[in-house]
Amino acid sequence: MQTQGGDAAEKAITAPERRFVVSLVVDWDGTGRFDHPLSDLSACVSAVRTDRALRGSAPEEILIIEGSSAAELTLTLSGTVDGTSLAHLFSPFNEQSPFYQQDIAGREITYALGVETAVGTVWYPQFVGVVQEITPDRVAETVELRALDRVELLRRPVRLPPAAISEEHVAYGERDSQLARSHWVIDTALRQCGVSPTPYRPPLKEDTPTLLDRGDDWFEGCQFYVTGNGSWWPTIGYIDNPNASSFPNPGVPMFADTAPRHPDVDPNGPRPQALHGLGTPVSHEYGQRHHQGIIRYWCNDATWLYSTGMHYAGFTLNTTGPNPDRFQSVDRHNAMQIQAGHYWVLTIEIDKGKVRGRASYTRTSWQDRITTEWVPIPAGQDHVQIFVQWDNSTGTGSRMYVQAGSNSNGELKQYTAPVFEDYYVDPLSGRITLGQALSMSDIFYSNRNYVAKGIDIEEGRRPARYAAVLDHGLNRLSFAPARNGEAWDTITDVAAAEYGSVFWDENGIFRFWTLDTVLAKQQQVVRTLTIDDITGLKFTTTLETVRNTFSIKVKKKKATWSGAMYSSRDPWEFYVPGGSRIAKRFRVATDDALSPLSYGFRKRSSTGDGGWPHWTDDVTHGYVPQYFIDGQWKEDNTRHDLAEGVTDNINVFWDGYGNLQILVHNPWKEDMRFATDSGQPAFRISGTRILDETPKTVIVRDPESVRRYGPRLLRLSGDWYQDDYGARAIFDVLTKRTTRQAPITDAVTIPGDPRLQLGDTLTIRDRGGFGEEFHIQIYGIRREYSADTGLTDTLMVEVTSTAHPGTWDAPSYGRWDRSLIWS
């Protein structure tokens, strides 16, 4: 319930005589300023209707408030502007209209109701959305507008990364830290649509017109983004092989409620989560089983990485919550490290309250070519933004800029002569390593291959215009289903799997409520009504409200090192013409790959000649090259110069569409393919696969309800019911509502109250009638305003209690024989 206005608004809204006023503005120019000559249409409104209701997946008879809502606004405008009918001005053929030849559908519209009180007009936001339809009527001289809320922002396609918990790390006891909380999926879908629970979101392609113009296959720009909000899985990018990463042991949290909220939301609401921060030591060295305290990823598409370009990286350093001052004492470690192409590595180092940038050439040694001065990290703040930019574009020299909050090294400083890319293709290009010593969120890396501009702190992430508030999901996920559908569909499916609710509120803020939040709102009565305030009240008691047996079909997947993750299927699959100075690129679609081994391919022989290792069915990572020599395909095992052959020149990495890219060089003059002497395909890639396991069915029952009513089944299945599904936690709550007969009611109508919102609980008193009092909770509101008849609410409600405790002398609840409740 909106509470602004307090007692003065309460008296005005519940009075027999009341007066409401309307504010209706439209951003016809699309600038966000709402300054078009006809932006303010408040004086022209003759009728407005808003509809919002939660519609879920559960049978409608079950008394659970859950589901999703896409609110709709319909309004009628009439009157004149400067002597001209409003209907005429909205005609697309009126050359005198300020809208002539202007696209006006799709513009943002804001609607609010004001109530006149003894202390002035109090305003209550009702709707923020997007105009869908505009219908001028020449006969009636009216204009009808229809709008939907910001759900239209969520019509974009979204992708989830290939992800599953590692069988290897489960064997180490590291299970819970690998699981993704369900709100991470909602967060990821929102961020890909420009919406965020934190102040930031990844750049979208349309943010940079030059990238948009270059087409869908151009993946320069934001290459990597990890929110940390309930999962270590990336929003943009891919997971490296699990044996390259480490996770906390049982009892050590992977996430903490330390990330900043979006500035437009209530500071007392749920706080987004971040990577917890494990302290040092953090090791990036090979040869250790856990690579202590690090997580490794691949960028979105390494095709577009060049050392001679612009590179942007950073994160939010969270200095609140557990160990808030650790950043001031932590030992030197690599907080973030990016393989930026051609054996150049960009590193962000933190040491005892200071941060610096470093660029190193690693082909021959870890030689520092650029090291900035240390920049102090400001103390006394909850969050500090860390940003490093490396400008290595042609002709500028290698310059770096480091910023920590309000502190920086001052400018893009030139630390050395220009660094040029070398000849060699870096098999680790695009690999990103995070050190988990400190709490981090909104972690990003972006690249641009152009001549240098100035400092651009928004290149890797942008301020989020649209805000979200997300409860921490009750469900935990062991794998990410393959999803390439609409964001809204993904969001609603995830919420439905745990009987949560998702919607845009009256202020245009996205909300995700878990079932716990909905039930908590049932204990907070916001208004009491009498039977005189209500029309249409009736109850139906039915056995259909009872569900006491739940059958859940859960899916199971695991990530496991599988030997040959991919095997070529045809000897012509990787045909490369002779004399290719540029590697030939192949794309392979695969449904079960988590991460390839990108390097270390070893040449083999199917004939056993030349001392090369033999090609057998047991080979998991390697190839056999054939050359077209003297009119026939055959192996030439005398070609063993690794610098000129293909052994060092096969690279595998992801592209921006989730396909494996395989780059093959062939410097020889003869054509080449990968096949054995007998003509069988001979190319295999090792890596980690995501393997399906046999689904299982979990049965949850309420014994007392089964004895009373017999078993009444509800079947549940889908992508989001997994082997780590929080069945017990969710169903402990669910069964409180579904294991008994309970009355259900249709919609009720009351004098309009602009303060009421979805989820609000009301008390109805009908002493001497239906009962002393009972509670109803709102899951839908149709609110209609007319300049002639005023404001009316039609509420879709569920009864949440039928035996509310009364006092000892209450007429209904003071019966000594049956229902006396002293408390």
N, C-alpha and C positions, 0 to 999 in steps of 0.2 A: 504494500500500500504506500502511495506517495503521501508523505507526512507534512509537506510544507503548508503553511497556513495555520496549523495547530487548531486551537479551540475556536478561533474566529471563523476558520473555514468549516469546521464541524457544524457550527451553529447555522452558517449560511446554507450549507448543502442539505442539511436535514430539516430546514425550515419549510413550512407550507408554501411560502412564496419565496422564490429564489430567481436569480438572474445570472445567466451564463453569457459569455462573450467568446468569440472565435478568433484565433490567429491562424491564418493559412498563407504560407509563403512558398514560392517556387523559384528555384535557381535556373531560370530559363536560359541564361547565357552559359551555364556550366562552369562558372568561374569560382564558385564558392562564396561570392560576395552578396548574392541575392539583391542586386541593385538594378535589375531590368525594370523598365517603366511599369510592367504589369507583374512584378514579383509578388507584391502584397495584394492578395485577392480577398482579404478578410471581409471587407465590406460587401462583397458580392456573393457570399455563401448563403444559400437558402436551405440547404439540407446536407448533412454529412453522416455517413455510416462507416464505422470501423468494425471489422470482424477479425478476431484472433481466437484460436482454439487449439489445444493440444490434441493431436490425433496420433494414436500410437499403434503398436503391433499387437497388443494384448486384446483378447476378446472384450468387446465394449461393456459386457455385463460385469466384468471383474472390476472391483473398486480400487483402481490404481490410477493415479494421475501421472501420466507419462506421455511421451511422444514428442512430436515436433509441431511447430506452428509457423505458417507463413501468413502474416497478417495482411489484410486487404482494406483499402480505403476507397469508398465511392462517394462522390460529392456532386452536388448540383449548384452551378453558378448562374446568376441572372443579373440583370441591371444593365447600366450603361457606363461608359467611360468617356468623358468629354463629349457627351451627346451621342456616342456611337454604341449600338448594342454590343454587349460582350460577345454574343454568339457570332456576330459579323467579324469581330476582331480575330476569332479563332478559326475562321475559314481559311484553308490553305491557298485560296485563290484571290484573297483580298489584298490587292497591292498596297493599300493604305494601312494594313495591319503591321504593328511592330514585330510580328512573327513571320512576315512574308519571306518565303524561301529559307526559313530557319528550321532546323531539326529540333523539335521541342519534346517529343517523346523520349523517355530515358533520363529526364532531368529529375533532380532531387526535390522532394516536397516535404514540408514540415507542417504538422498540424498540432495545435494546442487548444485546450479549453481553459478559460478563465472564469472564476466565480467572484462575484462582487461581495465583499465582506465589509464589516464595520471598519476595518483598517486598510481597505483598498482592495484592488483586484489581485487575486492569487492565481497563478498560472500552473496548469498541469499538462505536461507533454502527453500527447496521445499517439503520435505516429510520426515516424521518419521513414521515407521510402523513395520509390522511383516511379514516376508517371509512366503508365503503360498504354493507356488509351485516352484519346481526347475526342469527344463527340459533340460538335455544335449542332443544335436543332433549330432550323430556320422557322418552323411553325411555332414552336413553344418559346423561341427566343431564349433558350437556355444552353448551357454547356455542361456536359457530364464528363467528369474526369474519373478514371480508375487508376489506382496505384497499388503496387505491392511493396512490402517492406524490403529491407536490404538483402533479403534472400536472393535477389537477382545478382548480387555480387558473387554468389556461391554457385553460379551456373558454369564455372570454368572446369575443364578437366584437370584432375590432380593425379599425381603418381606417388606411390609409396615405394621406398627402396626395397630391394630383396633383403629380407632379414629373417633370422630365426636364432633361437638360443643355441649355443655351441655345445655339442655333446662332450667335447674335451673339457670345457670349463665347468659343466655340470659335474663331471667326474672329480673336479677339484673342490666341489662344494659351492661353486659360484653360480647359483641359479637365480635367486631373487634379484640380484643386481643386473642381470641380463634382461629381465622381463620389462616390457613396455607397459606403462599405465595407459588405460584406454583414453584418457584425455589428451595424450600425446598425438593420437591419430586425429582427433578433432582439431587440435592446435595446428598440426601439419597441413590439414586441408584448408584451414582458415588462412594460414600464412601465405599459401600459394594463391590466395585471392586478395591479398593486401590487408588482411585483418589480423590483429594480434592481441594477446593478453599482456604483452610487454610493450615498451615504447617502440619496438623495432620489428621489421619484417624484411625478408629478402627482396632485392630488387626484382621487379617483373620486367619482361622483355619490352613491354610498351612504355616503361619508364625511360627508355633510351631509344628514341626514334631511329637512330642509325642502325641499331641492332635489329629492330623490328623490320626495317626495310631490307635487311640482308637475308631474310628468310628463316624458316623453321630449322634448317640444318646448321645454322650458325650459332655455336654455343660459347662464344666469347662472352665474358661478363661474370656474373655470380657463378662460381664453380662449386661452392661448398657452403653449407649452413647447418649448424646444429643448434637447436633451441635449448636442449637440456631439460625441457619441461616434461618430466616423467619418462624420458627415454634417452639413451645414448645414440639411438638411430638417427641418421641424418635426414633433414628435410630436403636438402639438395646434396647430391653426392652418393657415394656407395661405401659399404663396409669392406674393410680389408679382411684377409683371412684371419679367423679368430686366434690362431696361434701367434699372431703378431701383437695381440692386445692382452690386457689384464683387467680383472674386475675384483671388486672388494669381496672379502670372505663373508660368510654369514654373520650377521650382527653389525656389520659396518654399512651404513646407508650409502646407496649410490647417488641419491638425490636429496636435496634439502629445499625448504621453502624460503629461498633467499633471493630469487630474481625480482627485478623491479616490476611494479604494475604499470599498465598503461596510464598516462596522466589523466585520462577522461573518466576513470572509474573510481568508485568508492574506495578510499584508502583502507577501509576496514574489511574489505572482501577477501576472498581467497587469494593468496599470493602465488604467482607462478613458481614452478620449481626450477632448479638449476643443478648442474653437476656438483656434487657435495663438496669435493675437496678433501684429499686424503693425506696431505702433508708430504714431505720428502722422506726418503729419497725417491726420485723419479728417474728411471733409467731408460734411455733410448737405445741401449746397446743390444746387439745380437748375442746369442749364446746363453741367454737366460730364459728359463722356462716361461716366466710371466712377463718379461719386459716391464718390470715393476712400475705400476701406476700410469700406464699410457693406454690410449686407444688410437687405433689407426684406421684411416679411411682412404678412399680414392675420390678424386674430384669428378665433376659431372662429365667432362669430356676433355681428355688431355690432348686431343688433336689441336686445340687452340692455345696451348701453352708454349710461350717463347720466352726465353730469358730476356731477350731484348724488347721489353715492353714495360707496361705499368702493372704493378702488383700491389694489392690492397688486402690487409688482413687485420683482424682484431677480435675483440670480445668484450662483454661486460664482466668486469671483475666485481664479484659480490662480496662486500665487506660487512655483512650483517649476518645474523643467525649464528650457528656454531663457529667458534674460533674466528671472530670477526677481525682480529688484529694479526692473524697469522701472516698476512702478506708483508708485515713489517719485519718479521723474524725468519721467514722461510729462506732456506739455502738456495743458492743459485740453481736454476733449472730451466729447461726449455718448456715454456708454457704452450707454445705452438710452433710447429715446424712444417714448412711447405716445400716439396720438391717442385721448383718453379720452372723446370725445363733445362735441358742441356747440362745436367749435372750441377745446376745451381740450386742452393738450398737457402730459403729465407726463414729466419728464426726470430721469435719473440722471446727474449730472456727476462726472467724476473729474479731479483736477488735482494733480499732484505729491504723491501720497500721501494725498490727502484726497478725500472724497466728500460730495455734498450733493444735495438734492432741489429741483426747481423745477416750478412749475405756471404755465403761460402761456396767455393768451387770444390767439388768433391770427387772428381774423376781420378785425380792422382793423390790427393790428400785433403783433409779438412782444413784447407788454408783459408783464413779469413781475408777476404778482399775488402769488405766494408764492415766496420763496427762503429755504431754511433756512440755518443756519450750516454751515460746513464741519466734517465729522467725520473725525478722523484714522483712517487704515486701519492696523491693527496690523502691525508688522513682525515678522520672525522666525518666520512661520508658513508652512506649505505651501499653505494654503487659507483664504480669508476669505469669510464669508457677508455679502453686501451685500443690504440690504432697505430698501425705502421704502414707507410707507403714507400715502396721501392720503385724509383723511376730509373729505368735502365733503357729508355728508348733512344733510338739512334741520334747521336750528336749532342746529347745532353750531359753525358757523363753519368756515372752511377751515383744517384742522389737518394737520400733517405730522409724521411720525416717520421718522428716518433711523438705520440701524444698520449698523456695519461691524465684524463680529466682536463683541468685547466692548465696543466703543465705540458711543456713540449720542448723540443730542441730548437724551436723558433721558426724553421723554414725547411724546405727541401734543400738540404745541404749536400754539396758535392764532396764526396769522400775519396773518389779515385777517378781515373780516366774511364771512358766508356768500356763496358764489358760486352764483348761480342760472343754470340753463340758459337760453340765449336761444331765440328763435323758430326760428332757421335749422337745417336739417338739414345736418350736416357730411359732405360727400362722402368725406372721408378718415377718418371715424370707424372705429376699429379697426385703423388702420395702425400697425405696430410697426417701429422701426428699431434695428438693433444696430450699434454702432461696434466695429470689430475691433482696436482698439489693444492690448488686453490679452487674455490667455487667460481665456476664460469658459466655463462649463458650467452645466447645470441652470438655464437662463434661463427666467423665468416672468412671466406677468402674469395677474391675476385681478381680478374685480370683484364686488361685492355691492351690491344696491340696497335697502338697509335703513337704518333709523335707527342711528346710530353705536353701536358697542360699543367695546371697548378695542383695544389693539394685538394683532394676531393674525398671527404670523409663519408660521403653518402654512396660511394661507388659500390661498396660491399654490402651495405644494408641501408634501408630507408626508414625514416619515421613512419609509423603506421597511422594512417588517417582514421581508420576504423578500429574500435576497441572491442575486446572480448573479456568476459569473466568466466573462468572455467573452474568448476569443482574438480577435486582430485578424484579421478575415476575409481570405481570399486573393482572393475575388471582388470585383469592383468594378462598380457598377450605374450605368447611365446614365439609367434611368427607374424609377419606382415603379409596379409593376403595380396595377391596380384590385383591391383586396382588401377584402372585408367578411366574411371567414370567421373561424373559430376561430383564436385566437393559436397554439395548438399546431400546427395544420396549416401555418400560415405559417412558423413556426420550423423545423419538420422539412423543409419544402420548400427553404428557404434553405440549411440545412445539407447536405442531400442534393446540391444542385447543385455543391458543392465537396468532396464526400465527407468532410464533417465529422461530428461526433457531438454530440448534445444529450441531456442527461439530468439528473435530480436525483440528487445523491449521497447517501450515507448520513447526512449531517448536515442534509439538507434545503436544500442550496445548489444552484442551477441552474448547469450547466456547458455551455459550448460549446467543443469542441476542434476545431481545424482538423486536416487530415491531417498537417501537420507535427508537431503535438503527439503524435498517435498514433504516428508513426514514431519520434519521439524517445524515447518510452517503450519502444520495442523495444530500445533500447541500454542500458536500465537494468534489469538482472535483479534481481528482488526476492527470489527464493528458488530453491533448487536441490532438485529431487526425483529420486529414483531410481525404477527400475521397480517396486520393492517398495512405493512409496507410491501407485501408480496402478493402477486397473483400467479396462478398456475401451479400451485404447490400440490403435488401428489406423489405417492410412494408406491413402488411395486416390490414385493418380496419374492425372490425367485431362487431356486436351487442353482441357477446358472452362475450365481456369484461365487460358487464354491469351486476351488481348485486346490486339491490337497496332495496331488501326486505330480511330480515334474519329471519328465523324461528329457534329458539333455544329451544330444548327440554332439560330442566334442571332437574336433579335428586335432591331429597331432602331426607336428613336423619338427625336424631337427637339422641343424647344420653340422655336417661332418666332412672331414677330409676324405675325399672319395677316390684318390688316385687319379685316373683319367676322368676329368670333369667334362671334357669334350673330345670326341674323336671324329676326324674327318670321315665323310660318308662316300666320297667319290674321288678317284685320282685326279679329276679335273677341277676339283673344288678350289684349289689354291694354285691356279696357273698364273705364272708371272712371265711376261715377255722378256727377252734378253735385253741387256743394256739399259735397264731401268735405273736412272739416277735417283728417282724419287720412289719411295716405297709404294707398292700397290696395297690398297686398303680393301679388306674384306670385312663384311658385317655378318655376324652369326646370331640369330635369334635363339635364345635358350630360356626355358621356363624354370629351370631348377638351379641355376648358377648363383651362388652367393658371391664368390670372389675368385678370379683366376690367379695362378702364379704367373706373374707378368714377365719373368725373365728366366735365364738359365736353361734355355732350350739346347739340347745336345744333339748334334748330328749323329746319325746311326747308319748302318749298312744292312741291307737284307741279304747280301751275298757273303758277308764275312771277310771281304777283301779290304786291304789298306789299313788294317789295324783299328778300324772304327768299331765301337760297341755294336753288338748284334741287335737288330730289330726283332722283337718277339712280342707276343701277346701281353707280356708282363710290363712292357714299357708304358709309362704313364705321362711322360713329359719329354717329347722329342719329335724327330722327323727324319724322313729319308728323302733326300733330294734326287730327282732324276733330271737329266738334261737332254734336249733334243739334238743329238749328235749324229751326223752322217745319215740323216733321214730316219732315225729311230730313237725311242725313249730308252735311256739306260743310265745307270748310276756311273759316276766318275769319281772313284774314291781316291784319285790322286789330288783332288782339289781339297787341300787341307789348310790353306792359308786363311786363318780365322778372320783376319782383318778385311779380306776381300770376299770371303764367302758369305753365307747367310747365317752362320751360327750366331754371330753377335747381332744380327739384324732382323730378328723376329721379336716383335713386341705385341703384347696383348693388353688391352684396357677397355673400359666401358665407353660407350657413347651416350649422348644426352637422351636417348630413347630407351636405354636399358638393353641394348644389344652389345655383344662382345665385338670389339674391333681388333682385327689381326693385321698388323703391318708386316709385309715381307719385302725385303730388298733382294734384288738379283743383279749384281754388278757384272755378271758374266755375259758374254755376247749371245750365248745360246738361251733359248727359252727353258723355263724350269717349271716343274710341278713336284708335289709331294706324293710319291708312290714307291712301292717296292718293285723289284725286278720282275715280279710276276704280275704287275699291274694293279695291285691292291692299294687302297688309300693308306697313307702312312704319315699322319700328323696328329698328335695328341697334346692336350693341355691339362696339366694338373691343377687342382684347386679345391675349393670347398663347395659342396652342393647342398641344397636344401631338399631333404628327402621326406616323402610322405610316410607316415606310419599308419597302422590300422586304426581307424576311428573307434572310439569306444562310447558306450552309452552309460550315462550316470543317472541313477534314479534317486530322487529326494522325495521323502514322504513326511506328512504330519500324522503320526499314528492316531492321536486323539480324534482328529477330523475324519480320518478314514473309518474309524470305528463308528462314528456318529452318522456319516453320510454315505459311506462306501467310497471306494477309490474314484476320484474325478480327475482326469488326466489333462495336463497341458504339455504338449510336445514343443521342444525348442531345438532349433538347429540353425546353422549358418556359419559364415566365415569367422564371426567374432565369438563363437563358443569354442574355446580351445581347452587344451588339457590343463591349463592353469586358470581356467575360468573360476572367478570368485563365487562359486555356487553357494557355499555355506553362508558367507557374509551377506550376499544378496537375498538368498531365500529365507534367512532368519528374519529379515525385514519384510519380505514379500508375503510370507505365510501369515503375518499378523492381519493382513487384509483379505486373504483369499480362502481361508480355511473355515469360514462360517457363513451362514446365510445372513444377508444384510439387505436392507431396503435400498433401492435405486430410485432416482427421481429424474424427471425430465427437466427442461429448462424452466427457470422462474424469471419473472419480470419484476423489476423494482424501479423506483424513481432514480434516474441516472446519478451515479457518484463517480466523478472523473478521477478520484483517487484510487479506486479499486484496480487491482492488477491480477494477472494469472498467479495462481498459487495461494492467494489470500484466503483465509478462513473466516467465516462469519458464523455468528450464533443466531439461531432463530428461536424465538419464544412464542409458544402457542399454549399458554396456560389454560387448561380446561378444554383444549382441543387435541392436537396431535401429540402434545407433550410439553412439559415445562420448558425445556430447551434442548436443542440438538445442534450439532455443528455441520456445516457444509463447506466444501473447499471448491474454489473456482478453477475450472480448467478451460473455460471459454467465455468470451465476452463479446456480445454484439451491442455496440453503443451507438445510439442514433440521436442526432441533434437536429432539431428543426427550428427555424426562426419563428415559426408559429406555435408549435406545441412544446418546445423545450427539450429536455434531455431524458432519455429512457435507456435502461440497461436490461438486456436479456442475458441471463447468466446460465451457462452450462456448468452444473455443479455435481459433486458427489457427496453423499452423506459420509462423514468421517467418524461420527459417534452417535449412538442412539440411546445411550444411558449416561448422560453427563451427570456427575455427582452434584447433588443439591444439598441444602441444609436440612437439619432435623425436622424443621417445621414447614418445609416446602410442601405445597399441596400434592405434587406428583411424586416427589422423592422422599417424603417423610413418612411413608407407609411402614409402620412398625412390623407388619407381617411379612413384607417381601423385599422392600427396596431401600430401607434406611441405610444411608451412608454418612457416617459421622464426619468424615473429612471432606 
